[in-house]
């Protein structure tokens, strides 16, 4: 039986850390973490939150291992709707990162906070 994307995301989020943009901004600053925007570069250039790093979902695991080899680094991931962020968080956990958070707010909410 095929599943819809919302069903897959809901199931995946059961095993992931989720956080609002406002709480992520506070926690990221307090714990010296990073905020990753996993949208495509063209999307990122149109609208992005301050202090966010753009690493597209398709390159995330490879770039993260090169740029941020600390498995305990607090990582906060967002995208436009939360779908790509959820899939990205799953992958980072699979690679071995231990402190990964999915920002559950929409892009406009994230941009207002960061």
C-alpha positions as CSV (number, residue, x, y, z in Angstrom):
1,X,0.0,0.0,0.0
2,X,1.4,3.4,-1.0
3,X,1.6,6.1,1.7
4,X,1.1,9.8,1.2
5,X,3.9,12.3,2.0
6,X,2.0,13.6,5.1
7,X,1.6,10.1,6.4
8,X,5.3,9.4,6.0
9,X,6.3,12.7,7.6
10,X,3.9,12.0,10.6
11,X,5.4,8.6,11.1
12,X,9.0,9.8,10.8
13,X,8.5,12.7,13.3
14,X,7.5,10.1,16.0
15,X,11.2,9.3,16.2
16,X,12.7,12.8,15.7
17,X,13.2,15.8,17.9
18,X,10.9,18.6,16.8
19,X,11.0,22.3,17.8
20,X,9.4,25.6,16.9
21,X,11.5,28.3,15.2
22,X,11.4,30.5,18.3
23,X,12.6,27.7,20.6
24,X,15.2,26.6,18.0
25,X,16.7,30.1,17.8
26,X,17.1,30.2,21.6
27,X,18.4,26.6,21.9
28,X,20.8,27.0,19.0
29,X,22.3,30.2,20.4
30,X,22.6,28.7,23.9
31,X,24.1,25.4,22.7
32,X,26.2,26.9,19.9
33,X,24.5,24.9,17.2
34,X,23.8,25.5,13.5
35,X,20.6,26.1,11.5
36,X,20.6,24.3,8.2
37,X,18.1,25.3,5.4
38,X,17.8,22.3,3.2
39,X,16.0,24.0,0.3
40,X,17.5,24.4,-3.1
41,X,19.9,27.4,-3.6
42,X,17.4,29.3,-5.8
43,X,14.8,29.0,-3.1
44,X,17.3,30.0,-0.4
45,X,18.4,33.1,-2.4
46,X,14.8,34.3,-2.6
47,X,14.1,34.2,1.1
48,X,16.2,33.0,4.0
49,X,16.5,33.5,7.7
50,X,19.5,35.3,9.1
51,X,22.2,33.0,10.5
52,X,21.1,30.0,8.4
53,X,23.3,27.8,6.3
54,X,22.1,26.5,3.0
55,X,22.9,22.9,2.3
56,X,20.4,21.3,-0.1
57,X,18.9,18.0,0.9
58,X,20.5,16.1,-1.9
59,X,24.0,17.1,-0.6
60,X,23.4,17.2,3.1
61,X,25.0,14.0,4.4
62,X,28.2,14.5,2.3
63,X,28.6,18.2,3.1
64,X,27.8,17.8,6.8
65,X,30.4,15.1,7.3
66,X,33.0,17.3,5.7
67,X,32.0,20.6,7.3
68,X,30.7,19.5,10.7
69,X,32.2,16.2,11.9
70,X,31.1,16.6,15.5
71,X,28.3,14.0,16.0
72,X,27.1,15.9,19.1
73,X,26.7,19.3,17.4
74,X,23.2,20.7,17.8
75,X,21.7,20.8,14.3
76,X,18.4,22.5,13.6
77,X,16.9,21.8,10.1
78,X,14.3,23.7,8.3
79,X,12.8,24.0,4.8
80,X,9.6,25.7,3.4
81,X,7.1,23.2,4.8
82,X,8.9,20.8,7.1
83,X,8.9,17.8,4.7
84,X,12.5,18.1,3.4
85,X,13.6,19.0,6.9
86,X,12.0,15.8,8.3
87,X,13.6,13.6,5.6
88,X,17.0,15.4,6.2
89,X,16.9,14.8,9.9
90,X,16.2,11.1,9.4
91,X,19.3,10.9,7.2
92,X,21.5,12.8,9.6
93,X,20.4,10.5,12.4
94,X,21.2,7.5,10.2
95,X,24.7,8.9,9.5
96,X,25.2,9.2,13.3
97,X,24.4,12.8,14.4
98,X,22.9,12.6,17.8
99,X,21.5,16.1,18.4
100,X,19.3,16.8,15.3
101,X,16.1,18.9,15.5
102,X,13.3,19.5,12.9
103,X,11.9,23.0,12.9
104,X,8.2,22.5,12.5
105,X,7.2,26.1,11.5
106,X,6.6,27.3,8.0
107,X,9.3,29.3,6.3
108,X,7.8,32.7,7.0
109,X,7.8,31.9,10.7
110,X,11.4,30.8,10.6
111,X,12.5,33.9,8.7
112,X,10.9,36.1,11.2
113,X,12.9,34.5,14.1
114,X,16.3,34.0,12.5
